Amino acid sequence: MTARGTLFRETMLGRVRLAGETADRPVRLDLQARADSLLLPHRTTLARLTGRVRIAGRADDPEAEGELEISPLARRRIRYRLGFVLEGRRLQLDGWKSVSFRRPLTSMTVLPYTLYEDGERVGEGTLRFPLATGLGPFLAGFRFPRTPEPDAGRHLAPRWDGTPGRTEVWYTTLTDPATGSGIWLHHEVVAPHDGEPAYAHGWFAVFPKDGPPEHARFGPTPWTGPAHGFTAGETRVTPGRLTGSAGPFAWTLTERLQGPPLHTFPRWSWRRPRLPASHMLPAARARYSGTVRHAGGELRITDAPGASARIYGHGNARRWAWLHADLGGGDVLEIVAAVSMRRGLDRLPPLVFLRLYRDGRVWPRRAERTAVGWAGAGRFRADIGLPRWRVEGRAGLRRIRVSVTQPPGATLALDYTDPDGSGAVCRNSERADAEVRLERWWGRWRPEATWRLSGTAHAEVGDR
């Protein structure tokens, strides 16, 4: 059965007295809370917090993260723990509303808190929920999105049925929050057109923040067709776990899926492979922890944001662009724009498949909408090139503009071989930049949301 979660936004205003200062500073918190279960007052509900922390003259961090404990009856408190950056220092806000039935209004709207740095107190203050201006938007903003448990095993199972001329891919991209390094794991099965045995191969690549990308390949080895996931020698992809080695690299990573599956192409194309290829994510986003050993030492990864994806089809496109952008707050943007190799389709401009997962919903509602529009009219457009490429389009009362930049020094070029023996070259960056602008029509186009990613977008451009 599909469960439901809880999503809401909250704004609080107040003051803070930082250590070493003699006057208070204004503070504003704009937060989003997302729980995987329904919010029920008689239970304790844990939610993920994301949002923006502003301290006048000292801090403006739009990527604050933490957790919210909502327990008004069981523990009689609502506790906030939120990490944010102040002038390069990592601080932790810790405070709670002590719920009192004698003072329900005050106790539910006033949050005394303390700021800590490495366990030491560095400030304290009080935040208040503005009832007069904030209550209406707060209540109207509650959402109860479906939160199905991701079934990784179902989507990891190999699709290839022995038919010659097919390619199947399992890949993972992530960003290490501690070092800023990007990581790309690519696992692939190729079944040649001429009926030769299928083989498995792939590569591991790391994109350091302060250096050029490095990579190493593994395989090819005969494809053994495991029941769940991918196997090529010591390299394996199984539900919740990625392990393997390639050249100087060796990795052991755990994967924790978050969110429902996200079909970049029409859902039916994954069940019935009639298109040249299909692409989907077993979960819109995921978190990774583990170790990566390399020639220079060891990288310890903790709770790194990223995602895994699956591809099944006849080979690579004639020309393509791809983007995975974790927008924060549980929101994700996935784009594939491609020119097919099939006769007739190869004369068309790039077909754009764009899926924006936001606030528990996917826009546009149907994947076909961005690629074919309405009888061809209203298709999304893509301008593919390097180092910058763009996508834009309109669906319903919203329009979106996406600009992606792949820095030459952080882009890795690798060769692909299709089942027919032809080659393609992809140019991938796991440290790309992206700017996403979403607008909504209300008599005129008005800004609805803007996201800017610096070095944390995952992007690729390929051609022949």
Sequence and secondary structure as in RCSB ss.txt:
>XXXX:A:sequence
MTARGTLFRETMLGRVRLAGETADRPVRLDLQARADSLLLPHRTTLARLTGRVRIAGRADDPEAEGELEISPLAR
RRIRYRLGFVLEGRRLQLDGWKSVSFRRPLTSMTVLPYTLYEDGERVGEGTLRFPLATGLGPFLAGFRFPRTPEP
DAGRHLAPRWDGTPGRTEVWYTTLTDPATGSGIWLHHEVVAPHDGEPAYAHGWFAVFPKDGPPEHARFGPTPWTG
PAHGFTAGETRVTPGRLTGSAGPFAWTLTERLQGPPLHTFPRWSWRRPRLPASHMLPAARARYSGTVRHAGGELR
ITDAPGASARIYGHGNARRWAWLHADLGGGDVLEIVAAVSMRRGLDRLPPLVFLRLYRDGRVWPRRAERTAVGWA
GAGRFRADIGLPRWRVEGRAGLRRIRVSVTQPPGATLALDYTDPDGSGAVCRNSERADAEVRLERWWGRWRPEAT
WRLSGTAHAEVGDR
>XXXX:A:secstr
   B EEEEEEEEEEEEETT SS EEEEEEEEEEESS   TTS EEEEEEEEEEETTTEEEEEEEEEEEEETTTT
SEEEEEEEEEETTEEEEEEEEEE  SSSHHHHHHEEEEEEEETTEEEEEEEEE  HHHHHHHHHHT B  B    
 HHHHHS    S SSEEEEEEEEEE TTT  EEEEEEEEEE TT    EEEEEEEEE TTS  EEEEEEEEE   
 SSSEEETTEEEETTEEEEEETTEEEEEEEEEES  EESS HHHHHS  SSEEEEESSSEEEEEEEEEETTEEEE
EEEEEEEEEEEEESS  SEEEEEEEEEETTEEEEEEEEE SSTTGGGS  EEEEEEEETTEEESSSTHHHHHTBT
TBT  EEE  SSEEEEEEEETTEEEEEEEE  GGG EEEEEE TTS EEEEEEEEEEEEEEEEEEESSSEEEEEE
EEEEEEEEEEEEE 
